[in-house]
Structures are given as C-alpha cells and as structure tokens.
C-alpha cells in the first residue's frame, strides 16, 4: 500500500463566509421582515459561531441567536457587538456574566424571569418571553401565560426589566399545524397587549416557515439552517431556494491499494470487491462526525467522479472502491459541499445515514480544521 504524507493532518472543512453573507441577503429579500435573527448556536451549526455571526451580520442580520448564555458570552469575547439573544437555560444558570455583556435572555417562565432580574445589576435586563404553542419543548404553557405576562408587566413598570420580544417555535409538521400554532401565539400576543406590554419584535418562523408560511414572519424571522445554505425541505434543494452551501468537507486520500476480487473492506466485511479493483483510504471517520450509519452508502467525489463508501465507516477512516480510476495518495476526497460545483450534498449524506442535513454539518468534530474563505 502506498501512503500519503501527513496522514490524518489535513482534515478540512472549508467554510465560505461569503456564502453565509449571500444566504442572509437572499433570505432577507424573501422575508422582508424588519429584523433578521441569525442563529449561530452549536458553534454555528458546525461552521464556527464567530465566522457565522460575522458573515450573517455582513449580509444584513440585525441580531444573533444562540441556545445558551455560554455561547453568547463567547461571541461577545470575540468582539461581536450586535444584539444577541439566548433562550435555553438550566435551572441554576448564572445570568450575571451574560447580563453584564448585554446579552438578551429568552425567558420561559415566571421563576426564570425573576432569576434574571435578581441577577441584574445596573440597567434593566432585556428579555424575550417564550410561549409554548405546541412543540412540547420549553416556553410558558398556555395556563402559565397570564402569570408570566402579569409579572413581566409589573417588573417593566418598575424599570427592572425590558420586554423586547415575544416568541415561540413552530413544529414544521404541516402548514395546518404551523398555522394552528400561529393562532395560539396570536392569543399570547393579545394577552401581552392586555397586560400593557408592547415589545418591539415578535418572532416565530425559522427557515422552513420563513419560506413557506409568510403569515408567520411577523416582525422578525429566526433563521439557522438556511443561512448555512442548506434546505429544510425534502422536495427543494438549496439551489432552488437561492442558497449556497457554506461548508465543504474534504481530506487528501491517505493510501491506495490494488486488490483482487473478493477482498473485504473494513470491519465485518460488509463489502467485498466484485472484481479486481482499487481501494482508496479516506482518513475521516465517526470520530470526526462521519456517520457510521452511512457505511456502504455515503457519497464521495474523487478526481471529478462519484463513489460510495465501501464497507463500514471506522473511527478514523473508511474505504472507497474507485474501480480502475487512477487515484493517488494526496488526491482530494470531497464528502460534501456545493452540488453546483460537483460535490455531494450534506442532504445526500443525511439520506445515506437516515438522518438530516442539520446533523451532518453540526456533528463535524474538532479534529477537522475549519478553514474560512471568502
């Protein structure tokens, strides 16, 4: 077997910040909302939160969204000065560092609201009240709305809090389900008005609803997947939505071996060569986020041709049967990227693994170096 130099060193996820900027501009043109919240949680869906935030803001995002306050603080420390809202908190979360950095807090109940206020010093904290409208996750349940709205209004009258936003999250199960959730959310908005609250922004729609449920766009959309150039739909590609995938996962082939018919590939010999052929070794595995479930199925592009994973994906590597194609160590193996440039898509890997494109990009591990390009 002939081996490449630097085996295991050049795992790269090429992140195109210009694509993120383009995608935000495209989404802003589609939605035409007053505000645009770019979601960069989970390290920017694997693209790098700081890179994603900067690209999104350059494209016209007005606010950044993250899951927890640690993510928000990291962005502040990197110099991101735009408004940031964080909405998922453990019961014992210490909000003081985030509030000191001017982070806006998504609040899902009265106790959480009181904790935020108790942790504030100086100016009143800015909060977004979250309402559960049918997704079954966090947010105040309908029976808790009156108490939350009443307490928020009281604290706002006392200048101890500022309610800047009201929000919820759609299931995307069907248009009918989303409209039913919108109707319930409108009841929460009515309750807020009755309590004397007049927040500046109401946000409900994520990527799918931003495209397909215009009624849910309201004052702002809260978009994650779409800003990375990925489609939330099974029947429409990113290109059809005008989006450009921002990540390309690639690695040089580590080794090439000519084998005889019957040779097995990887653990368990779930793949055997049907003829004399060439095996190429790709130094990426499930430790890097390549799903083992895509064994014998994941697409790979090498020298302009498409192949499939041969055998099981291992922790650090997998095999590709390239037939009689002339392949050498050091040739680039592209797992996914922009299909318009010939690469397989993250959605294809999702199909191969029985999952979704969201998981494919967010699971890419720390051994894979992010290389930011424009």
C-alpha positions in Angstrom: 0.0 0.0 0.0 1.2 3.5 -0.9 0.7 6.1 1.8 0.3 9.8 1.7 2.4 12.2 3.6 0.8 13.9 6.6 -1.9 11.2 7.2 -4.6 12.5 9.5 -3.4 16.1 9.4 -5.2 17.7 6.6 -8.9 17.1 7.5 -10.5 20.3 6.5 -14.0 21.9 6.5 -13.8 24.8 4.1 -16.3 27.4 5.4 -17.3 30.1 2.9 -18.2 33.2 4.9 -19.3 34.9 1.6 -21.9 32.1 1.1 -23.3 32.9 4.6 -23.5 36.6 3.7 -25.2 35.7 0.4 -27.7 33.4 2.1 -28.7 36.1 4.6 -29.2 38.6 1.9 -31.3 36.1 -0.1 -33.4 35.3 3.0 -33.9 39.0 3.8 -35.1 39.6 0.3 -37.6 36.7 0.6 -38.9 37.6 4.1 -38.7 41.4 4.1 -39.0 41.5 7.9 -37.9 44.4 10.0 -35.4 42.3 11.9 -33.5 39.2 11.0 -32.1 36.9 13.7 -29.3 34.7 12.6 -29.0 31.6 14.7 -25.3 30.5 15.3 -25.9 28.0 18.1 -23.9 24.7 18.2 -20.8 26.6 17.0 -22.6 28.0 14.0 -24.1 24.6 13.1 -20.5 23.3 12.9 -19.3 26.2 10.7 -17.8 28.2 13.6 -20.0 30.6 15.5 -17.8 33.6 15.1 -17.4 33.1 11.4 -21.1 32.6 11.0 -22.1 35.6 13.1 -19.7 37.9 11.1 -20.9 36.6 7.8 -24.6 36.9 8.8 -24.2 40.5 10.1 -22.4 41.4 6.9 -25.3 40.0 5.0 -27.9 42.1 6.9 -28.7 40.2 10.0 -29.7 42.5 12.8 -29.5 40.2 15.8 -27.7 36.9 16.6 -29.5 33.9 18.3 -27.8 31.2 20.4 -29.0 28.4 22.6 -27.3 29.2 25.9 -25.5 32.1 27.6 -22.1 30.5 27.3 -22.4 30.7 23.6 -23.4 34.3 23.8 -20.5 35.2 26.1 -18.1 33.6 23.7 -19.4 35.8 20.9 -19.0 38.9 23.0 -15.4 37.9 23.9 -14.7 37.6 20.1 -15.9 41.2 19.6 -19.4 40.6 18.3 -21.3 43.7 19.4 -24.7 43.1 17.8 -27.7 42.2 19.9 -27.6 38.6 21.0 -30.4 36.6 22.4 -30.0 33.2 24.3 -33.1 31.1 25.2 -32.2 27.7 26.6 -31.2 27.7 30.3 -30.6 25.2 33.1 -32.4 25.9 36.4 -29.2 27.0 38.1 -27.9 29.2 35.2 -25.9 32.2 36.4 -27.2 35.0 34.2 -24.8 37.7 35.7 -21.9 37.4 33.2 -24.3 37.4 30.2 -26.3 40.4 31.5 -23.0 42.3 32.1 -22.3 41.7 28.4 -25.6 43.0 27.4 -27.0 39.6 26.3 -30.8 39.4 25.9 -32.4 36.5 27.6 -35.2 34.3 26.4 -37.5 33.5 29.3 -39.8 30.6 29.6 -41.5 31.1 33.0 -42.1 33.3 36.0 -39.3 31.7 38.1 -36.8 32.1 35.3 -37.8 35.8 34.8 -37.4 36.5 38.5 -34.0 34.8 38.5 -32.8 37.0 35.5 -34.0 40.1 37.3 -32.3 39.1 40.6 -29.0 38.6 38.7 -29.1 42.1 37.1 -27.1 45.0 38.2 -27.2 48.4 36.7 -29.6 48.7 33.7 -32.7 46.6 33.3 -32.1 43.3 31.6 -33.7 42.8 28.1 -35.8 39.7 27.8 -37.8 37.9 25.2 -40.8 35.9 26.6 -41.2 32.5 25.1 -44.6 30.8 24.8 -45.2 27.1 24.2 -47.6 26.8 21.3 -47.5 23.1 20.5 -43.9 21.9 20.0 -43.8 20.4 23.5 -40.5 21.9 24.5 -39.6 25.0 26.6 -41.7 28.1 26.8 -44.5 29.0 29.1 -47.5 26.8 28.7 -50.9 28.5 28.0 -52.0 28.0 31.6 -48.9 30.0 32.7 -49.2 32.9 30.3 -51.3 35.2 32.5 -48.9 34.9 35.4 -45.8 35.4 33.2 -47.2 38.4 31.4 -48.5 39.9 34.6 -45.2 39.6 36.3 -43.3 40.9 33.3 -45.5 43.9 33.0 -45.1 44.7 36.8 -41.3 44.4 36.6 -41.3 46.6 33.4 -43.3 49.3 35.1 -40.8 49.3 37.9 -37.9 49.6 35.3 -36.5 46.3 36.5 -36.8 44.6 33.1 -37.4 45.5 29.5 -39.6 43.1 27.4 -38.2 43.5 23.9 -39.5 40.4 22.3 -42.2 37.7 22.3 -41.5 34.4 20.5 -42.3 30.7 20.0 -41.2 27.9 17.7 -43.1 26.0 15.0 -43.1 22.3 14.6 -43.0 22.3 10.8 -45.2 19.2 10.9 -47.6 20.7 8.3 -48.8 24.1 7.2 -52.0 23.4 9.1 -50.1 22.7 12.3 -48.0 25.7 11.9 -51.0 28.0 11.3 -52.6 26.5 14.4 -49.5 27.4 16.4 -49.6 30.9 14.9 -53.2 31.2 16.0 -52.2 30.2 19.6 -49.2 32.6 19.5 -51.6 35.4 18.5 -53.6 34.7 21.6 -50.4 35.2 23.6 -49.7 38.4 21.8 -53.2 39.6 22.7 -52.6 38.7 26.4 -49.4 40.7 26.3 -51.2 43.7 25.0 -53.8 43.4 27.7 -51.1 43.3 30.3 -49.7 46.5 29.0 -46.6 45.1 27.2 -45.5 46.4 23.8 -42.4 44.5 22.7 -40.6 45.6 19.6 -40.3 42.2 17.9 -42.3 39.1 17.6 -40.5 36.1 16.1 -41.8 32.7 15.3 -40.6 31.5 11.9 -37.4 29.5 11.4 -36.0 28.6 7.9 -38.9 26.4 6.7 -41.6 28.9 7.8 -39.6 31.8 6.5 -40.1 30.4 3.0 -43.4 28.6 3.3 -45.5 30.3 6.0 -45.4 34.1 5.2 -48.1 34.7 7.9 -45.6 33.6 10.5 -42.8 36.1 9.5 -44.2 38.8 11.8 -41.5 41.4 12.8 -38.5 39.0 12.5 -37.5 35.6 11.3 -35.1 33.5 13.3 -33.1 31.5 10.8 -30.5 28.9 11.4 -30.2 26.2 8.7 -30.9 28.5 5.8 -28.0 30.9 6.5 -25.6 27.9 6.0 -27.0 27.2 2.6 -28.9 24.1 3.5 -32.5 23.3 2.7 -35.1 22.2 5.3 -37.3 20.6 2.6 -37.2 17.2 1.1 -38.5 18.4 -2.2 -36.5 21.5 -2.8 -32.7 21.8 -2.9 -30.7 24.7 -1.5 -30.0 25.9 -5.1 -33.8 26.0 -5.8 -34.1 28.3 -2.8 -31.3 30.5 -4.0 -28.9 29.4 -1.2 -25.3 28.4 -1.4 -23.9 25.7 0.9 -21.2 27.2 3.1 -19.3 24.1 4.1 -17.1 21.7 2.1 -15.7 18.7 3.9 -12.6 17.3 2.3 -9.4 15.4 3.0 -6.5 14.0 1.0 -6.6 10.3 0.3 -4.2 8.6 2.7 -3.4 5.4 0.9 -4.3 3.4 -2.2 -4.3 -0.4 -2.6 -4.9 -2.6 -5.6 -6.9 -5.6 -4.5 -8.3 -8.8 -6.1 -11.9 -9.8 -6.4 -13.3 -11.0 -3.1 -11.2 -8.7 -0.9 -13.2 -7.3 2.0 -13.2 -3.7 3.1 -13.2 -2.6 6.7 -14.7 -4.3 9.8 -17.0 -7.2 9.3 -16.5 -7.4 5.5 -19.9 -5.9 4.8 -18.4 -5.0 1.5 -16.4 -7.3 -0.8 -14.9 -6.4 -4.1 -16.8 -8.0 -7.0 -13.7 -7.7 -9.3 -10.1 -6.7 -9.2 -10.2 -3.1 -8.2 -8.6 -0.3 -6.2 -9.4 0.7 -2.6 -8.7 4.3 -1.6 -8.4 5.1 2.1 -10.1 8.2 3.3 -8.8 9.4 6.7 -12.1 10.6 8.2 -14.3 8.6 10.5 -17.1 8.7 13.0 -14.7 10.4 15.5 -14.7 13.3 13.0 -18.5 13.2 12.6 -18.8 11.0 9.6 -21.9 8.9 10.4 -21.3 5.2 10.8 -24.9 4.7 9.6 -23.7 5.9 6.1 -21.5 2.8 5.8 -21.7 1.3 2.2 -23.8 4.4 1.2 -22.1 7.8 1.8 -21.2 9.6 -1.4 -17.6 10.8 -2.1 -16.2 12.7 -5.0 -12.6 12.0 -6.1 -11.0 13.3 -9.3 -14.3 14.5 -10.6 -16.0 11.1 -10.2 -18.5 9.9 -7.6 -18.1 6.8 -5.5 -19.6 5.3 -2.4 -18.2 4.3 1.0 -17.2 0.7 0.7 -17.8 -1.2 4.0 -18.1 0.2 7.5 -17.1 3.7 8.5 -14.5 3.3 11.2 -13.4 5.7 13.9 -10.7 7.4 11.9 -11.2 6.2 8.3 -13.2 4.5 5.6 -12.6 2.8 2.3 -13.8 3.8 -1.2 -13.8 1.4 -4.1 -12.7 3.5 -7.0 -12.5 0.7 -9.5 -9.9 1.3 -12.3 -9.9 5.1 -11.8 -6.4 6.4 -11.5 -6.3 7.7 -7.9 -3.2 8.6 -5.9 -2.4 9.4 -2.3 -2.9 13.1 -1.8 -5.9 13.4 -4.2 -8.8 15.2 -2.5 -11.8 13.2 -1.4 -14.8 15.6 -1.0 -17.6 14.2 1.1 -20.0 17.1 0.8 -20.1 20.7 -0.4 -21.9 22.7 -3.1 -23.6 20.4 -5.6 -23.4 23.2 -8.2 -19.7 22.7 -8.1 -20.0 18.9 -8.4 -19.8 17.9 -4.7 -22.2 15.6 -3.0 -24.6 17.5 -0.7 -25.0 17.3 3.1 -28.5 16.2 2.4 -27.3 13.2 0.4 -25.2 12.2 3.4 -28.2 12.7 5.6 -30.2 10.3 3.4 -27.4 7.8 3.4 -27.3 7.9 7.2 -31.1 8.0 7.7 -30.8 11.5 9.3 -31.0 15.1 8.2 -28.5 17.6 6.8 -28.6 19.6 10.1 -27.0 16.7 11.9 -24.4 16.1 9.2 -22.8 19.6 9.5 -23.2 20.1 13.2 -21.5 16.8 14.1 -18.2 17.5 12.3 -15.7 17.1 15.1 -12.7 19.2 16.4 -10.1 17.2 14.5 -11.4 18.7 11.3 -9.8 22.1 10.9 -12.1 24.9 9.8 -10.6 27.0 7.0 -12.5 30.2 6.4 -12.6 31.6 2.9 -14.5 34.4 1.3 
